[in-house]
Amino acid sequence: MSLRVAVVASEGVHDQTIVGKILGHLGFTAIEKFSDLPKGFRPCLPKYPHNDSLRPAVPAPEFLRRDDDRWVVTVNAEGVDRLLETVEELMLNLRKDDEGNLQLDAMGIVLDADEADAPSARWSTVVASAAAKGLVFPTPLATLAGNSPRAGGFVVPDNSSAGTLEDLLLDCAAKEYPSLHGAAAAYVAAVDPTWSDLKSRDLKEFKKPAGLKKATVGAMGAILKPCKAIRTTFSDHRWVTPQTLALPRMAAFRDFLAQVVA
């Protein structure tokens, strides 16, 4: 019997980590060992060098399984510009399953709204680009349509507001870590960009539209996981919990992913 496979593709590794945590609350468990991975998934594993880069960090898919043998592959594209290319590569690799054990039946795309365009406009651009590649996505957000695979998109934070993943994370932080969240926000707010020891290039990321929010999340991560990559605190601490998944914007994100893996 073939394994039903869903794919969730996101712009970055932080999105991918949060997607994985939400899937955990939907009954999925990440596969940690190569020996536990069905043979058909192995062409999806990353190769080194990646895109001619000798950087040690290679974007890797995560494989998750539910007890009913429902599988999910999550991938991050390292930016919106490579999102559809990453999806195409993954679909091609899944088709390399010579034994026909994998059935790709659903696909979800996760984007950040950012600040420049309305979420609907950002998604319409992806839909148009996908159509040129023969991939069909519905125009309405947070819905799945089509067949083999069903497909749809979600634009973080809520399909209608400008923003990024950090907006959701700060919602979660205010719920689970209100004191730490308040202290981190105050610390970031106290930074004066005119300080003489700060050069313009030092504040390039900080001055971006989402810079203050990202800095606040980063400041919390510095306490929860000192000197560790920020994604480790997303994995290990109380960012995604039953309580935070009851928050309106997180609930909408969870409900979209539940559609993808139904």
C-alpha positions, 0 to 999 in steps of 0.5 A, a space after each residue: 500500500 502506498 504512503 500518503 505524503 503531504 508537503 509543507 514548504 516555507 521561506 525559512 528554517 524558523 518557519 519550518 521549525 514552527 510548522 514542525 512543532 504545530 504538526 507535533 500537536 496534530 499527532 505527528 512525530 519527526 523521524 530522527 534516524 536514517 534507518 527509520 526513513 522509508 527508501 522512497 524518501 531518500 532521494 529528497 535528502 540534501 546533497 553537499 555542496 548545496 547550490 555550489 556553496 561550501 557553507 557547512 549548513 545545508 537546508 534539510 527536509 524534515 520527515 514526520 509520520 502519524 500513527 495512521 501512516 500519514 507522512 509529511 515532508 517539510 522544507 525551507 527554501 532559504 527565501 521566497 525567490 527559491 520557494 517554487 524551485 524548492 517545491 519542484 525539486 522535492 516533487 521530482 525527488 519524490 517521483 524517483 520512488 521506483 517502487 511507487 510507494 509514495 503518493 503526494 496528495 497535498 501541498 501547503 505553501 507558507 509565506 511571510 506577509 512582510 510589509 511591502 505588499 498585501 498578503 493577497 497580492 503576495 500570494 497572487 504573485 506566487 499563484 501566477 508564478 506557479 501556474 507558469 510552471 504547471 503548478 495549480 494553487 487556489 487564489 483564496 488563502 487558507 484553502 486547499 483545492 485541486 487534485 493530486 495534489 490538493 494545494 493551498 497557501 497561508 501568508 503569516 501572520 493571518 492572511 490579511 495583515 502585514 507581518 512575519 513569523 515573529 508576529 505569531 511568536 510574540 503572540 505566543 511569548 505574551 501568553 507563555 512568557 509574559 515577564 520575559 517578553 516584557 523585559 525583552 521588549 523593554 531592552 530592545 526599545 532602549 537601544 538608541 540607533 544614534 549611539 556613537 559606537 553603532 555604525 550604520 551597517 551594524 543596524 542594517 537588520 535592526 532597521 528593517 520593518 520587522 527588525 524590532 520584533 525579530 530583535 525582541 524574539 532574539 533577546 528572549 532566545 538569548 535567555 532561554 538558549 544562551 549562545 544557541 541558534 534561535 530555532 533551538 528555543 522554538 523546538 525546546 521551549 513553550 512557544 507552541 503549546 495548547 494554550 498558544 494554539 488557542 490564540 486566534 492567529 495561531 489557531 488559523 495557522 494550525 487549522 490550515 496545516 490540519 487541512 494539508 495533512 487531513 
